[in-house]
Amino acid sequence: MGWCPDGYYLPERPDYTLDPLLHAGCYYVQEASSMFLDRVLRQYVSSPVRMLDMCAAPGGKTTTAMGALPGGSLVMSNEPVRQRANILAENVQKWGCPLNIVTNNYPKDYVRSGLQFDVVLCDVPCSGEGMFRKDEGAISEWSVANVEKCRQLQRDIVADAWQCLKTGGILIYSTCTYNIKEDEENVRWISEHLGAEVLPVEIVDDWRITGSLLPGFDAPVYRFIPGISRGEGLFMAVLRKSGDAAADNCRMKPARQKTDKSKLKAEKFPHQWLRSQEDFCVYRQGDRFVAIHKEMSDLYAVACQSLNIVHAGVTLGELKGRDIIPQQSLALSTQLCDGAFPMAELSYADAIAYLRKEAIVLDASVPRGFVVVTYRQHPLGFVKNLGNRANNLYPQEWRIRKSLHV
């Protein structure tokens, strides 16, 4: 794919649900034009940054960002709707990158936190015209009044996000709708009212991207229209924040600097499950052990006191009785240490059974205890092997409901 070197068009749509490699986090499925974010980030970000994806569920642009940003970049992904935030957390864990925190908050909560970011993505809720070809319900729900309601909500979100952006930082504004009220008029509003500089993105004519449709507004904006560009549709603009860096320094100091130690306690165990033990601090929160990369420990401390964390770093294990039960987040993480647990390769049928949270039986040669089960050498999750059977530890809320007979 021209604007995203890691993106691919498929000749037909497979049943992704029945592909264990999707659940192992080997790839993520999303609409093609949304991956234009990859082009933007590679052009404007050349060193590690701290990025906020303000409206991130289900996680497509977060995973695109984690693939496009320079190594060492930190991403906070937020979703205000709790159910969607849980889906976001699942997809982030499947992607396996440990430098991520998922929150369930409103943009104003981020303003109050005092956190500052080099890049903020606002893929804002919109009237959904890009869904018309896929969802007839989206057509019946569309109205002029809803467009106006969305436009105001989008401005409210951006106004809050702007306060979380460092001076000189990049705001990426996007929608999956086509009308100029939610697109060009909002970009013009950001430019005029917030003092943003609209930045160009290097594109190729063959991509057939449409520019501004607002008469008299010739700023560089990028619209993917189905039938013209390849994809279901996207509008995107890139804006730089100018202003007084001293004001940022004031905002970067949260009202409460110290972490509540009754909620956040550092632990030495179980570091041995991590590939790069020296890079992480392990915290105990209740019965759970969470590994946080030292580069984002300050973000995590503020998030613990100011935001509602759904997932952070790598959840290593949960204390149950005398055992620490290793967690799904660890199995799928790029930081799972080689040799930390025995591994057992599953057939396709057994992999689907495992993902359906059904009982499986491992080969007699597999050691008893906690075992990572794999498909094509990619970890799927944990079981506790008892010999005559293996207790399936796949998260109940993640299990697939399709069978091979569907």
N, C-alpha and C positions, 0 to 999 in steps of 0.2 A: 504494500500500500504506500503510495507516494508520500503522504504526509506523516506516516507512522511506519518506520522500517520494521517494527515488530508486529505489525498488524497484517492480517491475511483475509482475503475474500475466499469463501468456500463455494464450490459449484452447487451445493445443495445443503439444506439444513438438517444435520443429524439430530438424533434424540440425545441431547447433551446430558439429560438427567441420568441416562443409563451408560454414561462414560465415566468410569472411575477416575480417569485422569483429570477431569474437571474438578471433582471433589478433592483430589490431591493437590489442587492449586497449580497444575502445570500450565493452565491458560485460563483466560477470562473471556466471556462472550459479551460483546457489546456492539452497539450500532456504529458503523464505520465512520461517519462524519464526526462523531464525538471524539475520536482519536486525534482530531486536529490539535487537541491540547498538547500532544507529544511534540508537534512542530513548534508550537509557541514556547514551550519550556526549553527545548534544546536550543532555540535561538537566543533566548534572553537570560538563561541561567547557566553559568559556566563553573560555578563553585558551589559547595554545599550550602543549602539554605534551610530555613524553617518555613514551612508552608502550612496554611490553613485551608482546608476544603470545607466551606461553611455549610453547604447543603449537599451532603456527600452520598446519601443512600441512592441506589443499592451498592455503589462502590466502584463503578466503571472508571470514572475519572480519577479516583484515588489510586487505583491500581495502575492506570496509565501514567499518573504522576510519579509513582514510585519506580516505574520502569524507566522514565525519561530523565529524572533528576540525577545530578551527580551523586556518587557514592558518599554516604555520610549525611545526606539530607534527612531532615525530620519532617514528618507529616502528621498533623492533627486533623482528624476527619470527624465532622460533626453532623448530626441529624436531629432535628427537633422532635420528630415523631418517634416514640419509643419502639414501636414494632419495627419500623424501618431501620432504626438504629441497631436493633439486634441483627437484622439481615446484613447491614453494613459491617458489623463486627465479625460476623461469620465469614464474609467474603475477604475481609482484611486478614483474618487468621489463616484462611486457606492460601492467601498470597504468600504468607510466610515471612514478610519483612518485619523485623523486630522494632524498627524505628518509627513506630506509629502509636498514636493514642486515639481511641474512638470515644466521642462524648455524645450525650443526649441533652442538648441545651438549645436555648434561643440565642440569636446573635447578640442581644443585649447582655446576656450572661458573660460573653467573651469580652465585651467592652468593660464590664465591671471587674473582670479578672486582671486587667492590666497587661495581658500578654500581647506581644508584638511579633509580627511575622514579616519575612522578606517577600513572600508571595501569598496572596489570598485569592482563592477561586470562589466566585459566586455563580454557581450553576443554578440559577434561581427558579423557584416554582413559576410556571407560566400557564397560559391558556391552552397549551398542548396541541397546537395545530400540526406539529410534527407527528402526532399520533393518529391523524385522520386515516391514513392508509392501513393502519394495523388494527384500529379499535373504533368500531362504529359508535360506541358509547361516547368517545371523545367529541364526535360531531354533535351529538344531541346535547352535550353539556356546554358547548361553546356559546357565548353571547357577547355582545358589545359591552354589557355591564361587567361581565367577568374579565374581559380584557382590561378595563379600567381598574378593576379591583386588583388584578395581578400587577399592573404597572405601579400602583402605589405601594403594594407590598414589596416589590422588587427594589424600589427606591429606599424603603425603610431598611431592608436587609443590607443594601450597599452602603447606606449612611453609617450603619453600625460597623460593617466590615472595614470601612475606610479608617475608622479609629483604631483598628487592630493592625493596620498596615504601617510599616516603618517608612520614614521619608526616603524617597528614592526607590521604594518597593513597587512591585507590580501587582495590579489588580486585574484579574481575568474575569470578564463578565460574559455569561453565556445563557442562552435559552434554547429550547427545542420548538420555538414558534417562529412565525414569519412576519407578523405585522410590525409596522414601524413604531407603533406606540410603545411596545414592550422592548423593542430593539434599538433602532437609531435614536428615537426621542429620549430614551433613557441614557444612552451613551452621551448624547449632547447635554443632558441634565448633569451627568457626572462630571463632564468636562467644565461646564459653566459654573455649577454650584460648588463643586468640591475642588476645582482647580487642577483637574487631571489632564495629563498630556496623552493623547491617543497615539498609540505606537503602531507602526506597520509590521506586518509579518511577511516574510519571503515566501511567495507561492509560485506555482507553475501554471501556465495558461491551460495546460491539458486537464487540470483539476476542475476547471469550469466553475470556479467560485464566484458568486455574485457580490458586488460591492454595495455601497449605500443606495437605498431606494428612496431616501428622504430628500426632496428637492432642496438645494441650497446647503446640504450637509455632505461634504465630500471627504470626511475623515475616513481613514482606513478601517473598514469593518468587513466581516467575512461571513457570508450566508451560503449555506449549502441547501439547494432547492432540489427535491426529488424530481427526477426526469432531466435535470440539467447537470447537477453534481451526482456523484455516486454515493448514496446514503439516504437515510430517512429524513434528514434535515437537522440543521444546526445554525445558530447565529452566535458569533463570538467577536469580542473586541478586547484589546489589551491596552491598559492605561497605567501610566506611571504617576506616582505621587510625588509632588514637589512641595517644598515648605521648609519649616524650621526644625532641624534635627533636635534642637534642645527640647522642643515640645514632646518629642518621642521619648526622650530620656525620663521625662516626668511620668508619662503614661506607662513606661515599662516597670515602674515600681508599684507592685500590687499593695493594696492597703494592709494586707497581713503577710509578712514575709516568711514567718516561721511555720513549719509544718506541724500539724497536730500529731504529736508522737503517740497518742493513744490510738490513732488510726493507722499510723505508718511506722513500722518498726523494721530496721534492717536485720537481715539474717545471713548467716554464713552458709546455710544449707538450703537447697541442694545445688550448689555451683557445678558439681561434677557432671551434670546433665547438659551443660552448655559448651558449645564449641570454643568460644572466646571468653573464658571465665573472667579474665582480668578486666574486660570491658563493661561488666555488668555489676549492678548492685541488686541483691535479692531482698525483697520486702515481704513481710508477712502481713496480710490483711485478713483478719478473722482466721479462717482455716485454710486460706489460700496463700501460696507462695508465688510472687510475681517478680520476674526479672526485668529490670529497667536499665537500658544502656546509659552509661554515665553521661553521654553527650546530651541526653534529654532529661536528666534527673531534676533540673530546675523547672522545666515545663511540667513534669509529673507532680512535683511538690505543689506548684500553684494549682494545677488541675484538681488535686486531691482536696484542696480547701475551697476551691471556687466553682468547680464544674462537676457535673455528674458523669463519671467515667463508666463506660460500658466495657471497655477492654483497653489494656495498655501493655506494650512490650510483649513479653512471653509469659503466659500463665503456666508455671512449671508443674504444680501439683496441688492437691487438696488433701488436707489431713482428715483421715477417717479412722478412728480408733488408734491403733498403733502404726498404721500404714500411711504413707503419703502416696496418694493415687496420682500417677502422672496424667497430665491433661492434654486434650486435643490440640490446644495451641502449641504445645511443645512438639508434638509429633509432626506438625506441619511446618514448623519454623525452620528457616535456614540455619538457625543456631543449634539445632539438635546435634549433640556430640556423637560422632561415629563411635560405636561400641558401647554407648551408654546403656542400651538395651539390646537383647537378642532381636533378630528380625526374621519374619516368616513371610515368604512370597505366597500370594493367593492366586488361584485361577480366576478367570473372569467371573464365573458363576459364584464363586465364594466371595469375591470382592463385592458383587452386587448384594449378596446376602448380608455381608458385613455392613454395608451402607444402609441396608434396610433394618439394621440393628437386630438381625436374627442370629441364632447360635451357630457357631462354626466349630469344626474340629480340626486341629492342627496335626501335622505329621508327628509321629512318636519321637522323632529326633529333636524336636523343638523343646528347649528348656522350660521348666515350669516357672511361673511368676509373670511379671509384666513383659509383654512382647509387643514390638511394633509390627503391624501387618502391612505389607506392601503390595502394590500392583505394578508390574513392570519396573520394579526397584524403586518406586516412588511411595513414600509413607502415606497410608490412609488414616491411621490412628492406632489406638492401643487395645489390647485384650489382656485379660489375666488368664494365663494358661494353667488349667488345673489337671491336665493330662487327658482325662476322658472327655473333657469339653473345655471351651475357652469362653470366659465371661466377656461379653461384648461391651466395651467401654465407649463406643461411639455416642456422641451427644444425642439424647432423645429428640431434641428440637431440630436437629440437623438431618434426621433420617429421611431417606427417600421413600416415597410411598408407591412408586411404580415397581412392577415385577417384570421379569424377562418375558412373561406370557402376555403382557399388555400389548 
